[in-house]
Amino acid sequence: MQQEEALKELDREVKRLKRIASEWAGQLHDLVEDRLPASYEEIPGIAQSTYDACKAWADANARLKAASTNQGN
């Protein structure tokens, strides 16, 4: 039962991190669509934040998949 709760919590975390990654991706998209080339200096910061958010999601998603697989055993 406790393991099931941990899985649910991890699933919520994955969903939260995916939302954050999507928000950063949207900011990057808006920069490209609406503000370039004038705001080119914003590229590194927004790109790094987008990368970091996507990496955090990918790491959490990998933990969720591993935990889900282990629960099945």
GIDABEL-V330730 format. One record per backbone hydrogen bond with DSSP energy under -1.0 kcal/mol. NH is the residue of the N-H (numbers start at 0). CO is the residue of the C=O. If there is no record, write none. Layout:
NH,CO + NH,CO
//
This chain:
4,0 + 5,1 + 6,2 + 7,3 + 8,4 + 9,5 + 10,6 + 11,7 + 12,8 + 13,9 + 14,10 + 15,11 + 16,12 + 17,13 + 18,14 + 19,15 + 20,16 + 21,17 + 22,18 + 23,19 + 24,20 + 25,21 + 26,22 + 27,23 + 28,24 + 29,25 + 30,26 + 31,27 + 32,28 + 33,29 + 34,30 + 35,30 + 38,34 + 39,36 + 41,38 + 42,39 + 45,41 + 46,42 + 47,43 + 48,44 + 49,45 + 50,46 + 51,47 + 52,48 + 53,49 + 54,50 + 55,51 + 56,52 + 57,53 + 58,54 + 59,55 + 60,56 + 61,57 + 62,58 + 63,59 + 64,60 + 65,61 + 66,62 + 67,63 + 68,64 + 69,65 + 70,66 + 71,67
//
